Amino acid sequence: MRHSKIAGIGHHVPDNIITNEYLSTIMDTNNEWIVERTGIHERRWMNPETDTVANMAAKATRMALERAKLQATDIDFIVFATITPDYFFPGSGVLLQRELGLDGKIAALDIRNACSGFIYALSVADQFIKTGMYKTILVVGAEIQSTALDITTRGRNTAVIFGDGAGAVVLQPSDKPGILSTHLHSDGTFAEELYVKDPGSSRPHKERQPEQITDTSTFKVVMNGNQVFKHAVVRFMEVIQEALDANKLTKEDINLLVPHQANLRISQYIQEKLALTGDQVYNNIMRYGNTTAASIPIALSEAWAEGKIKENDLICLAAFGSGFTWASALIRW
């Protein structure tokens, strides 16, 4: 049977480091308040002179290709997860294709599933590998969120959380199972508990007046933090257990859990419930904040580079976020 494996992984984050101390100079907040609620000490925000979603993704891709000992021309399909594309349309997949010099040669698909986007993208790519339609697929999660944040006291509850960055993996066929299974879920009942309303297409143009264009609150992230936390801790546990059950494995078999970096308290809660040690859960939210679709591949890339992932290890990926959507993947490295 044909399987897929991760042949290479890479990441890129902007050089611009935004500390909690800096945020305290432009809004009513402080380091202790942010760390207590989120675990975040700093995050990276884009430089408008140099950074785009597509070129950050290209830098992460080149790292992944180098580690896989492949060339960009080996890629025959791109699956790009982001909720912050460079343009309203077209999607960032074709822009990444252009950055890599692959114009007109391959297909590109964009996925908008927010925090679960990377696992959704990984699942899509896994199916294409298994069917034999493609043999070298680039899977990317990348976000620039800092430009849409309300960076004032009014928006501090979300402004302190989000960061920018990109992560990428290269998938190839394997005789042995690499990606053991993926598990995807959604519940639109709670869509407005975590969302950005505009720019949306379901309202007449007259409802979006000129003053709204310059008012960043129009584009603000609306988040019911209590609802998100309450659902996240339940869905994380459910979808991780679903993956283990599907493969007749137990939590004791997990070598490393790489959760979506939404909030350190959520990760710590899951760690406690699964009775995992600190070495069995990888977190980097302290350095990067919540990078949405980019958070899992960035964390996975850093964990691999630090030697925390070894051959034959069982890696569990899990995410929960806007939609609500949630997902998991089990990987035999």
Beta strands, then each sheet from edge to edge (+ up, - down):
strand 1: 3-12
strand 2: 17-19
strand 3: 42-44
strand 4: 77-81
strand 5: 107-111
strand 6: 137-143
strand 7: 165-174
strand 8: 179-186
strand 9: 194-195
strand 10: 222-223
strand 11: 256-259
strand 12: 314-321
strand 13: 325-332
sheet 1: 1+ 7- 6+ 4+ 5+
sheet 2: 2+ 3-
sheet 3: 8+ 13- 12+ 11+
sheet 4: 9+ 10-
end
